[in-house]
Amino acid sequence: ANIFQIDTEPITEINFQDFTLYMYSRMNSAWDKKKVCVYQDTSYPINEYICSSSHNTYLIGHQLYGRPGFEGYKRALENGIRCLEIDCWDGPNNLPIVTHGKTFCSNLSFKDLIEAVAKIAFEDSEYPLILSLEMHCTKPQRDVIAKSLIECFGDKLYMLSKSSFMQANLPSLEALKNKVLVKCKSQYPAHLL
């Protein structure tokens, strides 16, 4: 018996990964179409909402020796993830890389990754995208990261002044539509990056 059909080719078998993708896809008739649209009040500060986030999103395969790729970020954004973790490390020629540090994993160029994310960041949702940077870079490469973020996201990058950062209330979810926020965990003193 056919499970489902795409174009004219019937599919009679499906592996676990494809089954999982189908179960989470909008093609699945069990998807609650009423909940696809936002029905909650979005006027509260962003810190009052729960957000789906990713971990080691760049890794495909094993986290000790897997290969990094953009596909994980694309899939995460398509599935409603709005907080993407990015592990940043010093790379050669003052070009930061994304990798799972101190493992046998290969790496991605930070700039290439950010450029790719910027192209699709708001295709599936207009709500804010949070980039959670786990920072292992030295100051010169943190500067390169900051420059890349500004170049790639431009006016979509939400910047808080020091005085507004100290205020009790953060901006509302509604006010942050189509904006990118950067959260940075670093072993270095707290500055922009």
C-alpha positions, 0 to 999 in steps of 0.5 A: 500500500502507498504511504503517500504520494509526491508528484507521480511517484508513489512512496512505499517505504520510508526511513525513520528520518523521513518519517520524522520530517513528515510528522513535523511537516505541514504536509501532515494532516495532523498539523493543527492549521489553527495554531500555525498563525499566532493567536497569543498576545505579543505585546509583552517583553521578549523575556516573557516568552518561551523560544525553541532553540538549537544545540550543535546545529552545525553538526551533521553526524557524531558530535566528536567527529561529525562534519559541520554544515549549513543544512542543520540551520536551514532545517532548524529555521524551517521547523520554527527554531528561533534561537540558533547556537553557534560555537565560534573559534579562532580560525586561520588568517584571522577568519573565525570558524564554527566548530565543536571545539577540541574534537575531530570535527571539521569546521565552517567559515563563520562569515559563510554561515552567517551570510547563509542564515541571513538569506533565510532567517525570516522566510518561515517566521517574522519573529525575532531570531536570536543568535546564541554565540558561544565565544571562544575567539580572541579579540581580533576575531571577535571584531571580525565576527561583529563586523560580519554580523553588521554587514550580513544583517544590517538594520535587522540587527537589534542593538541596545544602548548601554542605558536601554540594556539596564532598563527593567523591560526588554522590547516586546515580541511584536517590536522585535519582528524581523530583528536579529538579537545576539546573545554571547557567552564568552570567557572574556569580559562582557562587551558587544562581543 
